[in-house]
Amino acid sequence: MLALDTIDQASPWHAGERVLQDQAGVAERMQELGRRVLRDHLIDQHRAFYPQLPFIVLGTVDDEGDAWATIRAANPGFLQSPDPHTLNVRLDRERGDPADAGMGDGAAIGMLGIELHTRRRNRLNGTVHRSGPLGFDVDVGQSYGNCPKYIQLRDFHFVRDPSTGPVTEPTTLAALDAGARQMIASADTFFVATYAEFENGQRQADVSHRGGKPGFVRIGDDGVLTIPDFAGNLFFNTLGNILANGKAGLVFADFDTGDLLQLSGDAHVVVDTPEVAAFEGAERLWRFTPRRIIRRPDALPLRWASHDEGQSPSLRMTGCWDEAESRLNASKA
């Protein structure tokens, strides 16, 4: 793991991000780009974007230092920006959501506003300011747009009043069971929360989208997940955080049922392995070992329907693990 000094005002990136940018040969270019695109406020376009969203993806850190990713839904308008430095989040506490433990006053939080039906997305990180159970404000630390790569087009609709919670209680799993494995193996989308922790105790949380063809997440017999990292914006927020502290939280959604599968555990980045070359489109890999697993049936009041031609065009040059393993076996023959 990397020891992170206090946030370097001379650089928009922390040490974990810079290591990966340097390995990719883009460190100098990213210094200049980061100063332009990482803002300490929301621009008007993004201030107008958040209020139209029916859900928000959140990344938090609980009292044990474990990262959690979650999806919370409400009627559009539950997110408002009263000024460029603040995002107001009108969500009640959710006792069944393990990520809720990291939403207390003063906590670091990562947020991803994403429209699956348009592929628009905006990320921000900041600090929670809470005076009661009915929502909180986020003091914006960094805000920036993301490209539409790897997002599958889906239309949404509500199946119940979002203020009405699910009937079924969450279940804690000791390990990935058959249902969890099937949910992961068939997924073309998930979200990942990570964070950086600095020597002065300050945290910077992040949550990000990951997309691929169904089968792009491999589940080992030991329950370890292996995920390809495709060409992206070269920020390396997620992998830089993993390099810094090795913690991650994943959430998989069943878009047909509203079920959520939330996992928190340990992660590491893998660069030097034949699997990278064998997996079409992969520039590196990362592995995730879940330590805590929560299944939440019908957690979301939303359902999504995929577009007939909704697969991201960016996925045409990417593969899946069945193809990668065939290439690896052929190279050994």
Secondary structure, DSSP 8 states (H G I E B T S, - for coil): -----S--TT-SS-HHHHHHHHHTT-HHHHHHHHHHH-BSS--HHHHHHGGG-SEEEEEEE-TTS-EEEEEEE-STTSEEEEETTEEEEEEE--TT-GGGGG-STT-EEEEEEEETTTTEEEEEEEEEE-SSSEEEEEEEEEEEEE--TT---EEEEESS-TTS--SS--EEESS--HHHHHHHHT-SEEEEEEEEE-TTS-EEEEEEEEE-STT-SEE-TTS-EEEEEES--S--HHHHHHHHH-EEEEEEE-TTT--EEEEEEEEEEE-SSHHHHHSTTEEEEEEEEEEEEEEETT--SEEEEE-TT-S-GGGGG---HHHHHHHHHHHH-
